Amino acid sequence: MATATKLPGLDAAQDLLGFSLDEVARSVQVEYSTLYRWRKGKTPGPVYKDRLKHLDELANYLVQALGKTEARSWLDLPSFVFSGRTPREMLLEGRTEMVLGSVVTAERILRSLANNDSAEANSSLASTAALSLIESDLKVLVARMQTPESEEAVDRMFEAQPRVRIQ
């Protein structure tokens, strides 16, 4: 008899983001029965381990930045970054890497800009990045903090289709 296995991405998505098992299965792009087998001890293949790892990273990152309640709310808010779609919709299509990459990129942009202003702003950068995504005003926020020359680069960046690859 197989013992129940704790799977980081699955557990984080359920515990931290409030996902149902069906939503976790859709996010990882497997059938519900496959998740059940993994829970009973069968080992996911490398591709699925990576998907679970990314889901775990995203859940933990969002909860750390926003808190559990805000992270769950953020999932259902349309976002400029996702062309008006919600992060939940993106996740349910298996685009965890894109959502994670967007949040991490927002934090890095803000960290870079904050480093130019003051070192003490770094403590709340994760929260600021996540909140800017919630409010769908990252482009405006970045543009206000940039020089006129770099505003053109920001516009070009947001006009391009997002391409995120996390390894």
N, C-alpha and C positions, 0 to 999 in steps of 0.2 A: 504494500500500500504506500503510495507516494505521500509525502508530507507537503503541506502548504508552503509555497515559496513567496517570500516578500520581494516584490519587483519595484525598484525605486520609482520609475516613471509612472507606473500604474498607481502606486500608493500615493505619490505626491499629487497626481491629478485628481484623485478621489478626495483625499484628505484636505489638501490646500485649496484646490480650485472648485471642488464640489462636483466634479464630473461623474456621471454614471459610468458603469462598465461599458455600456454601448458607446458612449462618447469617447472613452479611452480607446476602445477597439477601432472606431472610425479615425481617431487621431493618429493611431499607429498603423492604420490601414490593414487590419486583420479582422477576421470574423470573431464574434463573441466567443465561440467555442474554442478558438485558439488561445484567447486570454485565459479561459478556464483551464486549459491544459497546462499553460505556463504556471498558473497558480498551484496546480497539483504537482509541479516538479519538473515538467518538460522544459528544456532550455530553449529560449528564443535564439534564432539565428543571428549572425552578426549585424545584418541590416536592421533587424527589429530591436536588437540591443541598443544600437545607436539611436533609433527613434525614441525608445523609452528613455534613454539618457538625456536627449534633448528636451523631452517633455518634463523630465525631472528638473533639469536646469532652469527651464522657463518657469515652472511652478514655484520653485524655491526663490528664484530671482524676484519674481513679482511680489511674492508674499513678504520678502525681506524689504523691498522698496516701498510697498503700499500697505501691507497688512492684509490679512486673509479676506476681510469683508470688501475692501476696496479692490483687491485683485479680482475677486469674483465679479464685482460690478463692472470693472474695466472690460472684461471679456465680452460683454453685451453692448458696448458702446461703439457706434460706427466710428471709424478712424480715417482721417485724411490719408494716412500712410498706406492703408489698404483700399484706397479708392472708394471710401464710404462703407466698406464692409466691416463687420465686427471681427475682433480677434478670434472669437469662438467659431465663426464660420470658417475662418482660415485654418484653424486647428482641426476642425472636423473634416477638412479636405486633405489632411495630412501635411499641412504647411507649417509645422512646428518650427522648423529651422528659419523660415521667413519671419515669423512672429518674434522668435528669440533674437534673431539678427537685427530686427528693427529696434527692439528695446535696447539691446547692447549698443547699437550704433548711436541711438539718441543719447545714451549716457556718455559715450565717448566724445561726441560732438560737444556736449555741455561741459565735460571735463576739460577738454581742450580750451574752450572759451573761458572757463572759470580759472584755469591756470594762468591765463593772461591777466586776470583781475585780482584774485587773491587765493591763497592756499587754503584758507579756512572754509571756503565754499564747498570743498570736496566732500564733506561729511554728508551733505544732503543731495548729492548729484543723482544718485539712483532714484530717489523720490522725485526730484525735479524732472528727470527724464521720463519716468513713468507717468507723472501727472501731465507733462506736455503732450504725451501720446493720448492720454485720456481726453484732454481738451482739444485734441486734433489741431493744435496750433504750433507744431514744431517748426514749420517753415517760417512763420511770422516771428517766433522767438529767436530763431537763428539769424534771420535777416536783420532784426533789430540790433543784434550784438555784433554783426559783421561790418566791415568797411564797405563803402559803395562798390568797390571793385569786386569784392568777394560775393556780393549779393547776386551778381550775374551767375557765378559758379553755383550758388545755392539753388537758383531757379533752374539751371540745367540739371542739377542733381535730382530735383524733385519731379522734373518732367520725364526723366528716364524711367523705364520699367525697373522695379527693384530686382536685383540679382544678389541673393544671399547664399553664401556657401560657408558652412561652419564645419570645421574638421576637428 
